[in-house]
Amino acid sequence: MTTGRWGDATWREIAALPREHAVAILPLGAVEAHGPHLPLVTDGVIADAMAVAGAVRLDAAGWTTRVLPGLPYTAAPFAAGFAGTLSIAPRLVTELVTAIGRALAGRVACLALANAHLDPTHLASLHAAAEELAGLDGLKVAFPDLTRKPWAQRLGEEFRTGACHAGRYETSLVMARHPELVREELRHHLPGNPASLSAAIRAGKTTFEEAGGPDAYFGWPAEASVDEGRELVEMLGGILAEAVVGVMGSSV
């Protein structure tokens, strides 16, 4: 049975992929603090949702997609002061993503990075990997950096403020995909935190604590909803599909 996931396929099924129309999607998350109400793997949950929604759109447009097993570990220095966060060296992230791309080259036409972890150190690692892989054996890399235009403008008001770590945006997404992982008894009572992470980054802050997030969340988690989460999943899937079409230069 074909599920659309690389890891569920047999080697013969992967060998039969039509290379010129094949897209491998790599979900990228982190293991880091996301307030008192969301799990440490929040970014991985969101990245997988983005990957699956993007795959549905790409398949409908005539591409053949496979969602790779996700990468849960990465650089997460902003959250390093909180228990549970597992942060690794940025160079290791670049090396690992590059190695995965090299293994895929010659097998698929495009590697798409479905990324939900917005720590600037992590993003720099992914951009470095994408640059290193560009053009390798004809491989194209699609990496829609959600912190950049035009993508950043499409993900809701809270996201645009920059106060969006474990707030309404991320909480809604987790509620839509894995509601059992949300600590509802805590979420409902969390006051809004308008401190902007993006502004803090521009000001040179390097930790959640310095940025004004003593409990590792920014934004308004109490305002989150399943309906908004479902809408955001579709938006993220659309962004990923558009990025793939953009680098491939055609719709199919």
Residue pairs with C-beta under 8 A, 6 or more apart in sequence:
1 8
2 8
2 9
2 13
3 9
4 52
4 55
4 59
4 65
4 66
4 67
5 66
5 67
5 68
5 69
6 14
6 24
6 66
6 67
6 68
6 69
7 68
7 69
9 66
14 66
14 107
17 64
17 66
17 107
17 108
18 64
19 106
19 107
19 108
19 109
20 109
21 62
21 63
21 64
21 109
21 252
22 63
22 64
22 65
22 66
22 107
22 108
22 109
22 110
23 55
23 58
23 63
23 64
23 65
23 66
23 108
23 109
23 110
23 111
23 112
23 244
24 65
24 66
24 68
24 104
24 107
24 108
24 110
24 111
24 112
25 51
25 54
25 55
25 65
25 66
25 67
25 68
25 112
25 114
25 240
26 51
26 68
26 70
26 71
26 97
26 100
26 111
26 112
26 113
26 114
27 44
27 47
27 48
27 50
27 51
27 67
27 68
27 70
27 71
27 114
27 115
27 116
28 43
28 47
28 70
28 71
28 74
28 97
28 113
28 114
28 115
28 116
28 117
28 122
28 126
29 41
29 42
29 43
29 44
29 45
29 46
29 47
29 48
29 70
29 71
29 72
29 74
29 116
29 117
30 43
30 44
30 72
30 73
30 74
30 76
30 79
30 117
30 119
30 122
31 40
31 41
31 44
31 72
31 73
31 76
31 84
31 85
31 86
32 40
32 43
32 76
32 78
32 79
32 82
32 84
32 85
32 86
32 87
32 117
32 119
33 40
33 79
33 82
33 83
33 84
33 85
33 208
33 216
34 40
34 42
34 43
34 165
34 166
34 170
34 216
34 217
35 165
35 166
35 190
35 215
35 216
35 217
35 221
36 183
36 186
36 190
36 215
36 216
36 217
37 166
37 171
37 182
37 183
37 184
37 186
37 187
37 190
37 217
37 221
38 166
38 170
38 171
38 174
38 181
38 182
38 183
38 217
38 221
39 45
39 174
39 178
39 181
40 84
40 85
41 72
42 116
42 166
42 170
42 174
43 116
43 117
44 70
44 72
44 116
45 173
45 174
45 177
45 178
45 181
46 116
46 170
46 173
46 174
46 177
46 236
47 70
47 114
47 115
47 116
47 117
48 67
48 70
48 114
48 177
49 173
49 176
49 177
49 233
49 236
49 237
50 114
50 116
50 233
50 236
50 237
50 239
50 240
51 67
51 70
51 112
51 114
51 240
52 67
52 237
53 233
53 234
53 236
53 237
53 238
53 240
54 65
54 112
54 114
54 236
54 237
54 238
54 239
54 240
54 241
54 244
55 65
55 66
55 67
55 237
56 237
57 237
57 238
57 240
57 241
58 65
58 241
58 244
59 65
61 241
61 245
61 251
61 252
62 251
62 252
63 244
63 252
66 108
68 100
71 93
71 96
71 97
73 86
73 88
74 87
74 88
74 93
74 117
74 119
74 122
74 125
75 87
75 88
75 89
75 90
75 93
75 119
75 121
75 122
75 125
76 85
76 86
76 87
76 117
76 119
76 122
77 87
77 119
77 121
77 206
77 207
78 119
78 197
78 206
78 207
78 208
78 211
79 85
79 87
79 119
79 207
79 208
79 216
80 87
80 207
81 207
81 208
81 209
82 208
82 216
90 121
90 122
90 124
90 125
91 125
93 122
93 125
93 126
93 129
94 125
94 126
94 128
94 129
94 132
97 113
97 125
97 126
97 129
98 129
98 132
98 133
100 111
101 111
101 129
101 132
101 133
101 136
101 139
101 141
102 133
102 136
104 111
104 139
105 133
105 136
105 137
105 138
105 139
106 137
106 138
106 139
108 139
109 138
109 139
109 140
109 248
110 139
110 140
110 141
110 142
110 244
110 247
110 248
111 133
111 139
111 140
111 141
111 142
112 141
112 142
112 143
112 240
112 243
112 244
113 126
113 130
113 141
113 142
113 143
113 144
114 236
114 240
115 122
115 123
115 126
115 143
115 144
115 145
115 146
116 146
118 146
118 147
118 165
118 197
120 147
120 201
123 145
123 147
126 143
126 145
127 143
127 145
129 141
130 141
130 143
133 139
133 141
134 140
134 141
140 247
140 248
141 247
142 240
142 243
142 244
142 246
142 247
142 248
143 243
144 151
144 239
144 240
144 242
144 243
145 151
146 152
146 155
146 239
147 198
151 239
152 159
152 160
153 160
154 235
154 239
155 169
155 232
155 235
155 236
156 168
156 169
156 228
156 232
158 164
158 167
158 168
158 169
158 219
158 220
159 169
161 194
161 196
161 219
162 196
162 197
162 198
162 199
162 200
162 218
163 193
163 194
163 195
163 196
163 197
163 218
163 219
163 220
164 170
164 197
164 218
164 219
165 197
165 208
165 213
165 216
165 217
165 218
165 219
166 216
166 217
166 218
166 219
166 221
167 192
167 193
167 217
167 218
167 219
167 220
167 221
167 224
168 219
168 220
168 221
168 223
168 224
168 228
169 219
169 224
169 232
170 219
171 182
171 187
171 221
171 224
171 229
172 224
172 225
172 226
172 228
172 229
172 232
173 229
173 232
173 233
174 181
174 182
174 229
175 182
175 224
175 225
175 226
175 229
176 226
176 228
176 229
176 230
176 232
176 233
177 229
177 233
179 226
187 221
187 222
187 224
188 222
189 222
190 217
190 221
190 222
191 222
192 219
192 220
192 222
192 223
193 212
193 213
193 215
193 217
193 218
193 219
193 220
194 218
194 219
195 211
195 212
195 213
195 218
196 218
197 208
197 211
197 213
197 218
200 210
200 211
200 212
201 211
205 211
208 214
208 216
208 218
211 218
212 218
245 251
